[in-house]
C-alpha cells in the first residue's frame, strides 16, 4: 500500500515523522457524493527513511498491504463471525439467540483490543519512504 506524505520531522536512527492524509470515500471527487464526506484527516506516523529526506519533502511511503488487510480483516470480521457463532450456540447454552450473538459479538472485540495494544507497543505497522515526490 503506497501513499503520498509530507515529512514533518527528522528523528534519530534514520526515522522521520510523516503526515499522511486519509483518503475520502469519494476519492476527493466530492461532486459524486454531494459533498457529504469530510476531507481525510491528517495522520502522523513514524517511517523508516533510507533516502535521507528533509522536513517539508513530499514523499511516497509504503506499508505492507498484507499486514494492513490482515488487521482490517481482524477488526471487521472477527466480531461479525463471532456474532453468528454466538447466535447459533446461544440456545444450546440456554441463552436467547440474540443474547448469545450479542455476547459473542462483544467478545469479538477482545482480540482486536489485544492486537491494537500490542501493535502500539511495537510502533504500529512499519512504514518506509520509497521515493521522493519532490523536494519542499
N, C-alpha and C positions, 0 to 999 in steps of 0.2 A: 504494500500500500504506500503510495507516494503522495506528498502534498507540498505545496509551496509554503514557506515560512520566512520569518524575518528574525535574524539573530539579534537578541536583546542584550546579552551579557556574556562575557568570557568567564569561564570557571577554570580552576586548576585541573590538571590531569587531562588536557585535551578534550574538555567538555564545554558546552555552551548552553545557555538558555535560549530557546527559540519560541516565538509566538506563532501559533497556527490558528487560522480562522476555521471554525467548524462550518462545513457547507450547509446551506439551507436545503430543505426537502425539494424545493423547486429548482435548485441549481442556480440561484440568483436570477432566474427568469420570472420575476415577481408578477409580471402580467399574466402568466399562466396560472397562478394560484390566487390572483386577485389581491396580492399584497398581504395575504393572511399569515404568511410565515415571517418570523423575525430573522434579520440577518444573523449569520452564525456568530456566536460569542467567541472572543479570543480565548485560547488555551495556551498556557505557558508550560513547556516540557523541557527536560534536560536531554540533550542529544550528544552523541559522540561526534567529534569534529576532526576527521582525518585530513581535511582540506585547509585548515588554518584560516578560518573566516574571521571577520571583524564585526563588531556591533554595527547594526544597520544593513548588513548584507542580506540580500534576498536569496534564499537557497531552496533547494529541493531536499526534503527529508523522506526517509523510507523507514518503514517498520514491517515486521513480519506479518503478512496478510493472514497466514495460517494461524498465528497466535491471536491476532485480533478477532478473527472469525470464530476461533475456539472459545474465546471469552464471551463473545456475543451469544454464541450457542448456549453456553452455561447460563448466562443471565436470563435469556428469554425462554429457553426450552426446559431447563431443569424444573422450575416451579410449575409450568404447564403440564409437563409429563407426570410429575408427582400428583398434581390435582386429579388426573384421570386414574392413577393408581389408587389414590385415596377414595375416590368416588366408587371404584369397584370393590375395594376391600372394606370400606366403611360398614356396610351391612353385616359383613362376616364377623366383625369385632363388636357389633352391637351399636354402631353409630348410624344416624341417618346418612344417606348418600351425600347430601350437600355438606354436612358437618365433616365427614371423612375427607371429602375433596378439599374443603376449605382448610382443614388442619394440615393436610399433606402439602397444599399449596404454600402455606406459611412456612412449613418445614423446608420447602424447596429453596428458600432464601438463605438458609444456614450455610450451604456450600458457597453460595455467591458472596456472602459476607466474609467467610473464611478466606476465600481466594482473593478478594479485594484487599483485605488486611495484609495478607502475605505479599501480594504484589506491591503494595505501598511500602512495606519494609524493604523490599528488594529494589525499589526505584522504578517500578512500573514496567511497561513494555519498552524494550530497547528501541530507541530511535537513532538513526545515523544520518548525517548530512552526506548526500551522494553527489550533489552538483551545485554549482553557483547558478542562480538565475540572473543576477547582476550584482555589481558592487554598488553599495549605497553611498 
